[in-house]
Each structure stands twice: as structure tokens, then as C-alpha cells.
Amino acid sequence: MAKLSNATSREPMIHVHLDDKTHRRLKIMVAQKKTTIQQLVKDLIRRKVGESCKRKT
């Protein structure tokens, strides 16, 4: 498996299966935002986990 340049060997990875139409639309969206799918997903997960933690305190 190829190692990403900004990832360490200790970082966990997830895989998500998308239908072709969703994947195509996602690629267009991230291109317009000048980001990557990986960065978008990381940001969304961090935001969601942060919101979840805030509600529990």
C-alpha cells in the first residue's frame, strides 16, 4: 500500500465506498474548493467529533 506524504505509519485509515455519481460530484466539489477528498473528510469528521464532545460536557 502506498504511503501518503503527509501521513505517518501510525495514522489509522478508513475506506468508504461511494456510488459513481456521488464520487463524481464529490470530486467536482473539492476541486471547486481547491482541496482534496481526504482533507474534506478529515475536516468533517473532526468537526463532528468536536461537536459531539462539546455536547457531552
Protein Blocks (a to p, Z undefined) as FASTA:
>chain_A
ZZdfkbcfklccddddddfklmmmmmmmmmmnopafklmmmmmmmmmmmmmmmmmZZ
